[in-house]
Amino acid sequence: MKKIEKQYMEIKNELFKLGFIIYGSINIVYHKCGRSYCKCKEDKSKLHGPYYLWTRKDKGKTISKKLNKKQVEIFKNLIENKKSFNLITEKMKKTSIEYILSL
C-alpha cells in the first residue's frame, strides 16, 4: 500500500468517528410581547428571552425551529460535527487528486 493510500485510509477513519451531523446555526433572540402594560414595550433591556432558534436553509427557504436549552447544546455539537465533516471530505478530495496525479 502506497503512503498516500494509507493517508487516505486514516482520513476515512476520521470520518467514521463522527456522530450525527446537522447544518444551520443557533441564534439567540429576544422579543417584545405586544402587551400594552408590559415593561418590554418601553425598555429594550426588558425584552422577553432568550429564545434559541435553529435556523437553516431547506429547498431555498429559511426555516427556524425553537429549541430548549438541552437541545441547544446537542445541536451545537452536531453543527460542529458538520464542520468537521466538511473539513474531512475536503482532505479526502485533495488526497484523491494527489493519488490520481501520482499514477
Order of alpha helices (4+ residues) and beta strands (2+ residues): alpha-beta-beta-beta-alpha
